[in-house]
Amino acid sequence: MTTMTDTPGGPSLPQERRLVTEVPGPKSQELMGRKRSTVADGVGTVMPVFARRAGGGVLEDVDGNSFIDFGSGIAVTSVGNSAEAVVRRATAQLESFTHTCAMVTPYEPYVEVCEELARLTPGDHAKKSALFNSGAEAVENAVKIARVHTKRQAVVVFDHGYHGRTNLTMALTSKDMPYKHGFGPFAPEIYRVPVAYPFRWLTGPENCAEEAAAQAIDQITKQVGVDNVAAVVIEPVLGEGGFIEPAKGFLPRIAEFARENGIVFVADEIQSGFCRTGQWFACEDEGIVPDLITTAKGIAGGLPLAAVTGRAEIMDAVHAGGLGGTYGGNPVACAAALGSIETMREQDLAGRARRIEEVMKPRLQKMAEQYPVIGEVRGRGAMLAIELVKPGTKDPHPEATAALAKACHQEGLLVLTTGTYGNVMRFLPPLVIGENLLEEGLDVLEGALSRL
């Protein structure tokens, strides 16, 4: 069944997979040649096709090929690439003004976004927010705020974590290639401790949460000193590390340890937030109320916006003028965020993410039973993954992962790889995708697995 989605500025976009040329097609190949001539080689490309239109659950390239989208621009276009409320609100704001700088003459959309964040984020305490451009900026500013509030310097992060590409957030990130390689020296006073990764915990998943928390706390106490720690920063579901769900009980124990020792607990919800895991925020799964929460990606339907939201007394610790940036909380991006939140609320996209899991996870588990290259299926909501291993072992198999992704791309399914070892395929479909496209995308994946 083909459905249609409204695409502003053009005809409706058929919700179908369609291949009319080889992948990449001739127009994409020509554009790739131009890209190689003028764009730095360090700006990589996952799939060598150039987008022309996108919406609903598909992306159409300049050659007329239509791909099922299991990537959402890395969890950004959760409401679709051209959601009506996002386009309507952003267009109205564009017609009023594009920029004044919130630090020079503020505007209502900035305040409205902060009001929404205070309502939506976990906890009923008084909250305040500051808006920025990217997830890395949000994490970096969360560290700044925590340091001022605690008058301490050390920051604790976790193995397999990813927090951004600035100098400080590279220091917080675990993975060398491609994020850190050759870019040092990095910011000091960063300490890395174990995370509860059930699939790879040496003594097995049963004891993972308790043992990992004990090891992490022991290392912090002995190697750093609790009185020196300003913040612990963790993703409730680790994104670039491989969509790792820490074993149940691990996150609450770390949050409790932080609270007992005056340490700011920062939940990095940049990839997992805004309905992606079936709740507004992933930390709600175990009832965790972070001191600070960082958001970006899905917040604004594709426009650049990020936020730090937290306890008012912590956020207000910073002196006037200490937070901000020229473009932080851009009015058009704020308007888009209000449209994105409107869409999520009115269409119950958290519920839609849970339905996506109900459709996808059983089929992925069935594939895992049939194909031993799949070591584990994991994730929640519309943030799902398969970890690929050499059959009969838990040895990472990045070669198979890359080959599988390429095979899917050739057949019209946009997928992304991830993981510390490069051996995880992640699935991040738009929350508005049709179930027929979900099923067809899984058919493509299964066909590629069978051929490989």
C-alpha positions as CSV (number, residue, x, y, z in Angstrom):
1,M,0.0,0.0,0.0
2,T,1.3,3.4,-1.0
3,T,0.4,6.4,1.2
4,M,1.2,10.0,0.7
5,T,2.7,12.7,2.9
6,D,2.5,16.4,2.4
7,T,5.8,17.9,1.3
8,P,5.7,21.7,1.5
9,G,6.8,23.5,-1.7
10,G,6.1,20.5,-3.9
11,P,3.8,17.6,-4.7
12,S,3.0,14.9,-2.2
13,L,5.7,12.4,-1.6
14,P,4.7,8.7,-2.2
15,Q,5.5,6.6,0.8
16,E,7.2,3.8,-1.1
17,R,10.6,2.2,-1.8
18,R,11.5,2.8,-5.4
19,L,14.7,2.2,-7.3
20,V,14.9,3.6,-10.8
21,T,18.7,3.7,-11.2
22,E,21.7,2.0,-9.7
23,V,22.7,3.3,-6.3
24,P,24.3,5.8,-6.5
25,G,22.6,7.1,-9.6
26,P,24.3,9.3,-12.2
27,K,23.2,12.7,-10.7
28,S,24.4,11.6,-7.3
29,Q,27.7,10.5,-8.8
30,E,28.1,13.9,-10.5
31,L,27.3,15.7,-7.2
32,M,29.8,13.5,-5.4
33,G,32.5,14.5,-7.8
34,R,31.7,18.2,-7.0
35,K,31.7,17.4,-3.3
36,R,35.2,15.8,-3.5
37,S,36.4,19.0,-5.3
38,T,35.2,21.5,-2.7
39,V,34.2,19.8,0.6
40,A,36.9,18.7,3.1
41,D,37.5,14.9,3.0
42,G,37.0,14.8,6.7
43,V,33.3,15.3,6.2
44,G,32.3,11.7,5.5
45,T,29.3,10.2,3.8
46,V,27.3,7.1,5.0
47,M,25.3,6.7,1.8
48,P,26.6,8.2,-1.4
49,V,23.2,9.6,-2.6
50,F,22.1,13.2,-2.6
51,A,18.7,14.0,-1.1
52,R,16.1,15.9,-3.0
53,R,13.0,15.5,-0.8
54,A,12.1,13.6,2.4
55,G,9.1,13.1,4.5
56,G,7.1,10.5,6.4
57,G,9.3,7.4,6.3
58,V,11.1,7.9,3.0
59,L,14.0,9.9,1.5
60,E,14.1,10.6,-2.3
61,D,17.4,11.3,-4.0
62,V,18.2,13.5,-7.0
63,D,17.9,10.5,-9.4
64,G,14.4,9.7,-8.3
65,N,15.2,6.7,-6.1
66,S,13.1,6.5,-2.9
67,F,14.7,4.9,0.2
68,I,13.0,3.7,3.3
69,D,14.5,5.7,6.1
70,F,15.7,3.8,9.1
71,G,18.1,6.6,10.2
72,S,16.1,9.9,10.7
73,G,19.2,11.9,10.2
74,I,20.7,10.2,13.3
75,A,17.5,10.4,15.4
76,V,16.8,14.0,14.5
77,T,13.7,13.9,12.2
78,S,11.6,11.9,14.7
79,V,8.4,13.9,13.6
80,G,9.4,13.4,9.9
81,N,11.5,15.6,7.7
82,S,8.7,18.1,7.0
83,A,6.2,17.9,9.8
84,E,3.3,20.3,9.3
85,A,3.5,22.0,12.7
86,V,7.3,22.4,12.3
87,V,7.0,24.0,8.9
88,R,4.1,26.2,9.8
89,R,5.7,27.6,13.0
90,A,9.2,28.0,11.4
91,T,7.8,29.7,8.4
92,A,5.8,32.1,10.5
93,Q,8.9,33.0,12.4
94,L,11.0,33.4,9.3
95,E,8.5,36.0,8.1
96,S,8.9,37.9,11.3
97,F,12.7,37.8,11.9
98,T,15.5,35.3,11.6
99,H,17.8,36.5,14.4
100,T,18.3,39.2,17.0
101,C,20.5,37.2,19.4
102,A,18.8,36.1,22.5
103,M,21.5,37.7,24.6
104,V,20.9,41.1,22.9
105,T,17.1,41.3,22.6
106,P,15.3,38.1,23.7
107,Y,12.1,36.8,22.1
108,E,9.1,34.8,23.2
109,P,9.9,31.5,21.4
110,Y,13.0,31.0,23.5
111,V,11.0,31.4,26.7
112,E,8.3,29.1,25.4
113,V,10.8,26.3,24.6
114,C,12.2,26.6,28.1
115,E,8.7,26.4,29.6
116,E,8.0,23.2,27.6
117,L,11.3,21.7,28.8
118,A,10.4,22.5,32.4
119,R,7.1,20.7,31.9
120,L,8.4,17.7,29.9
121,T,11.6,16.7,31.6
122,P,11.6,14.3,34.7
123,G,10.9,15.7,38.2
124,D,8.5,18.2,39.7
125,H,11.2,20.5,41.1
126,A,11.8,24.1,39.8
127,K,13.7,23.9,36.6
128,K,15.4,26.3,34.2
129,S,17.1,25.9,30.8
130,A,19.7,27.4,28.5
131,L,19.5,26.9,24.8
132,F,22.4,26.2,22.4
133,N,23.0,24.9,18.9
134,S,24.3,21.3,19.1
135,G,24.5,18.4,21.5
136,A,28.2,18.9,22.0
137,E,27.5,22.4,23.1
138,A,24.9,21.3,25.5
139,V,27.1,18.7,27.1
140,E,30.0,21.2,27.4
141,N,27.8,23.7,29.0
142,A,26.4,21.1,31.4
143,V,29.9,20.5,32.6
144,K,30.6,24.2,33.0
145,I,27.4,24.6,35.1
146,A,28.2,21.6,37.3
147,R,31.8,22.9,37.9
148,V,30.5,26.3,39.0
149,H,27.8,24.9,41.1
150,T,30.0,22.4,42.9
151,K,33.3,24.3,42.8
152,R,34.9,21.1,41.8
153,Q,36.7,20.2,38.5
154,A,36.7,16.4,37.9
155,V,34.1,14.9,35.5
156,V,33.3,11.1,35.4
157,V,32.2,9.5,32.2
158,F,31.6,5.9,31.2
159,D,33.1,3.3,28.8
160,H,31.5,3.3,25.3
161,G,30.0,6.8,25.9
162,Y,29.8,9.4,23.2
163,H,29.3,13.1,24.0
164,G,30.4,15.2,21.0
165,R,33.3,16.5,18.8
166,T,34.5,19.7,20.6
167,N,37.7,19.4,22.5
168,L,36.0,18.8,25.9
169,T,33.4,16.5,24.6
170,M,36.0,14.5,22.6
171,A,37.7,14.0,26.0
172,L,34.4,12.7,27.4
173,T,34.0,10.3,24.4
174,S,35.3,6.8,24.5
175,K,35.8,6.0,20.8
176,D,39.1,7.0,19.1
177,M,38.3,6.5,15.4
178,P,36.9,8.6,13.9
179,Y,36.0,11.0,16.7
180,K,39.3,11.6,18.5
181,H,42.1,10.2,16.4
182,G,44.9,12.8,15.9
183,F,43.0,15.6,17.6
184,G,44.6,15.7,21.0
185,P,45.7,16.9,23.5
186,F,42.3,16.8,25.2
187,A,40.8,18.6,28.1
188,P,42.1,17.4,31.5
189,E,40.2,16.2,34.6
190,I,38.2,13.6,32.8
191,Y,37.9,10.1,34.3
192,R,36.4,7.0,32.6
193,V,34.8,4.1,34.5
194,P,33.0,0.9,33.5
195,V,29.4,0.8,32.3
196,A,27.0,-2.2,32.7
197,Y,27.1,-3.6,29.2
198,P,25.3,-6.9,29.6
199,F,26.3,-8.6,26.4
200,R,30.0,-8.1,27.0
201,W,30.2,-8.3,30.8
202,L,32.7,-11.0,31.6
203,T,30.8,-12.7,34.4
204,G,27.5,-12.6,32.5
205,P,24.5,-10.3,32.4
206,E,23.0,-11.6,35.7
207,N,25.6,-9.8,37.9
208,C,26.4,-7.0,35.5
209,A,24.5,-4.1,37.1
210,E,25.8,-4.7,40.6
211,E,29.4,-5.5,39.6
212,A,29.7,-2.6,37.2
213,A,28.3,-0.1,39.6
214,A,30.6,-1.4,42.4
215,Q,33.7,-1.1,40.1
216,A,32.7,2.4,38.9
217,I,32.2,3.7,42.4
218,D,35.4,2.1,43.6
219,Q,37.4,3.7,40.8
220,I,35.8,7.1,41.5
221,T,36.5,6.9,45.2
222,K,40.0,5.6,44.9
223,Q,41.3,7.3,41.8
224,V,39.5,10.6,41.7
225,G,38.1,11.3,45.2
226,V,34.4,12.0,45.6
227,D,35.1,15.5,46.9
228,N,36.8,16.4,43.6
229,V,33.9,15.3,41.2
230,A,31.7,18.0,39.8
231,A,29.6,15.7,37.6
232,V,28.9,12.2,36.3
233,V,27.7,12.3,32.7
234,I,26.0,9.3,31.1
235,E,23.6,8.4,28.3
236,P,20.7,6.4,29.6
237,V,20.9,4.4,26.4
238,L,24.5,4.7,25.0
239,G,24.2,5.8,21.4
240,E,27.4,5.7,19.4
241,G,28.8,3.1,21.8
242,G,26.3,0.6,20.3
243,F,22.8,1.3,21.6
244,I,23.8,-0.2,24.9
245,E,21.1,-0.4,27.5
246,P,22.9,-0.5,30.9
247,A,21.7,-3.4,33.0
248,K,18.7,-2.6,35.1
249,G,19.7,-1.2,38.4
250,F,23.0,0.3,37.3
251,L,21.8,3.8,36.5
252,P,19.8,4.2,39.7
253,R,22.8,3.1,41.8
254,I,25.1,5.7,40.0
255,A,22.5,8.4,40.5
256,E,22.1,7.5,44.2
257,F,25.9,7.6,44.6
258,A,26.0,11.0,42.9
259,R,23.3,12.4,45.2
260,E,24.9,11.1,48.3
261,N,28.2,12.8,47.5
262,G,27.0,16.2,46.1
263,I,27.9,15.3,42.5
264,V,25.7,16.6,39.7
265,F,24.1,13.7,37.7
266,V,23.9,14.6,34.1
267,A,21.7,12.6,31.7
268,D,22.8,13.0,28.1
269,E,19.5,12.4,26.3
270,I,20.7,13.9,23.0
271,Q,20.0,10.8,21.0
272,S,17.5,9.0,23.3
273,G,15.3,12.0,24.2
274,F,12.0,13.3,22.8
275,C,9.9,10.1,22.5
276,R,12.6,8.0,20.8
277,T,12.6,5.2,23.3
278,G,8.9,5.1,23.9
279,Q,9.0,7.7,26.7
280,W,9.6,11.4,26.5
281,F,13.1,10.7,28.0
282,A,14.9,7.4,28.4
283,C,15.9,8.0,32.0
284,E,12.2,7.8,32.9
285,D,12.4,4.0,32.4
286,E,13.9,3.5,35.8
287,G,12.5,6.6,37.4
288,I,15.7,8.6,37.4
289,V,15.4,12.3,37.9
290,P,18.7,13.9,36.7
291,D,20.1,17.1,38.1
292,L,20.8,18.2,34.6
293,I,19.6,16.8,31.3
294,T,21.0,17.6,27.8
295,T,18.9,17.5,24.7
296,A,19.3,18.2,21.0
297,K,18.7,16.0,17.8
298,G,14.9,15.3,18.0
299,I,14.0,18.5,19.8
300,A,13.4,20.7,16.7
301,G,12.4,18.5,13.7
302,G,15.7,19.0,11.9
303,L,16.7,22.5,12.8
304,P,19.8,23.1,15.0
305,L,18.8,23.5,18.7
306,A,20.1,22.0,22.0
307,A,19.4,22.6,25.6
308,V,20.6,22.1,29.1
309,T,17.7,21.8,31.6
310,G,18.1,21.3,35.3
311,R,17.4,22.2,38.9
312,A,17.0,25.9,39.1
313,E,19.5,26.3,41.9
314,I,22.2,24.5,39.8
315,M,21.4,26.4,36.6
316,D,21.4,29.7,38.4
317,A,24.9,29.1,39.9
318,V,26.5,30.6,36.7
319,H,27.1,34.4,36.7
320,A,25.1,36.5,34.2
321,G,26.7,36.4,30.8
322,G,28.4,33.1,31.5
323,L,26.1,31.1,29.3
324,G,25.0,31.7,25.7
325,G,26.3,32.1,22.2
326,T,25.5,34.1,19.1
327,Y,23.1,31.6,17.6
328,G,22.0,29.8,20.8
329,G,18.2,29.4,20.8
330,N,17.8,30.8,17.3
331,P,14.2,32.0,17.0
332,V,13.5,29.9,13.9
333,A,14.9,26.8,15.6
334,C,12.8,27.6,18.7
335,A,9.7,27.9,16.6
336,A,10.5,24.5,15.0
337,A,10.9,23.0,18.4
338,L,7.5,24.1,19.5
339,G,6.1,22.6,16.3
340,S,8.0,19.3,17.0
341,I,6.7,19.1,20.6
342,E,3.2,19.9,19.4
343,T,3.4,17.0,16.9
344,M,4.8,14.6,19.5
345,R,2.1,15.5,22.0
346,E,-0.9,15.5,19.6
347,Q,0.2,12.3,17.7
348,D,1.4,10.5,20.8
349,L,4.7,9.7,19.2
350,A,6.0,8.1,22.5
351,G,3.2,5.5,22.0
352,R,4.1,5.3,18.3
353,A,7.7,4.5,19.3
354,R,6.5,1.7,21.5
355,R,4.4,0.3,18.5
356,I,7.5,0.5,16.3
357,E,9.3,-1.7,18.8
358,E,6.3,-4.2,18.8
359,V,6.6,-4.5,15.0
360,M,10.4,-4.6,14.7
361,K,11.8,-6.3,17.7
362,P,10.2,-9.8,17.3
363,R,11.3,-9.9,13.6
364,L,14.8,-8.9,14.5
365,Q,14.9,-11.6,17.2
366,K,13.6,-14.2,14.7
367,M,16.5,-13.1,12.4
368,A,18.9,-13.6,15.3
369,E,17.7,-17.1,15.8
370,Q,18.2,-17.9,12.1
371,Y,21.5,-16.0,11.5
372,P,24.3,-16.6,14.1
373,V,26.1,-13.5,12.9
374,I,23.6,-11.6,15.0
375,G,24.9,-11.8,18.6
376,E,22.2,-9.7,20.2
377,V,19.1,-7.7,19.5
378,R,18.6,-4.8,21.9
379,G,17.1,-1.3,22.5
380,R,13.7,0.3,23.3
381,G,11.1,2.0,21.3
382,A,12.4,3.2,18.0
383,M,16.0,3.0,19.1
384,L,16.9,-0.6,18.3
385,A,20.0,-2.4,17.2
386,I,21.6,-5.7,16.3
387,E,25.2,-6.4,17.3
388,L,27.1,-8.5,14.7
389,V,29.7,-11.1,15.8
390,K,31.7,-13.8,14.2
391,P,29.4,-16.9,14.5
392,G,30.0,-19.0,17.5
393,T,31.8,-16.2,19.4
394,K,31.3,-12.7,20.8
395,D,34.1,-11.4,18.6
396,P,33.0,-8.2,16.9
397,H,32.4,-8.5,13.2
398,P,32.7,-5.0,11.7
399,E,33.3,-6.3,8.2
400,A,29.9,-8.1,8.1
401,T,28.3,-5.0,9.6
402,A,29.7,-2.8,6.8
403,A,28.7,-5.3,4.1
404,L,25.2,-5.7,5.5
405,A,24.7,-1.9,5.5
406,K,26.0,-1.5,1.9
407,A,23.7,-4.3,0.8
408,C,20.7,-2.6,2.4
409,H,21.6,0.7,0.8
410,Q,21.8,-1.0,-2.6
411,E,18.2,-2.3,-2.1
412,G,16.7,1.0,-1.0
413,L,16.9,0.9,2.8
414,L,18.9,3.6,4.6
415,V,20.5,2.2,7.7
416,L,23.3,3.4,10.0
417,T,26.1,1.5,11.7
418,T,27.5,2.3,15.1
419,G,29.3,0.8,18.1
420,T,32.7,1.1,19.8
421,Y,33.9,-1.9,17.6
422,G,32.0,-0.8,14.5
423,N,29.8,-3.9,14.6
424,V,26.4,-2.6,15.5
425,M,23.6,-1.8,13.1
426,R,21.1,0.7,14.6
427,F,17.6,1.4,13.6
428,L,16.1,4.9,14.1
429,P,13.1,5.2,11.9
430,P,11.0,8.4,12.0
431,L,8.3,7.9,14.6
432,V,5.7,8.8,11.9
433,I,6.7,6.0,9.5
434,G,4.0,3.7,8.2
435,E,4.0,0.1,9.4
436,N,4.0,-1.1,5.8
437,L,7.4,0.6,5.3
438,L,8.7,-0.9,8.6
439,E,7.8,-4.3,7.4
440,E,9.2,-3.8,4.0
441,G,12.4,-2.4,5.4
442,L,12.8,-5.5,7.6
443,D,12.2,-7.7,4.5
444,V,15.1,-5.9,2.8
445,L,17.3,-6.4,5.9
446,E,16.4,-10.1,6.0
447,G,17.1,-10.6,2.3
448,A,20.5,-8.9,2.7
449,L,21.3,-11.2,5.7
450,S,20.4,-14.3,3.7
451,R,22.6,-13.3,0.8
452,L,25.6,-12.4,3.1
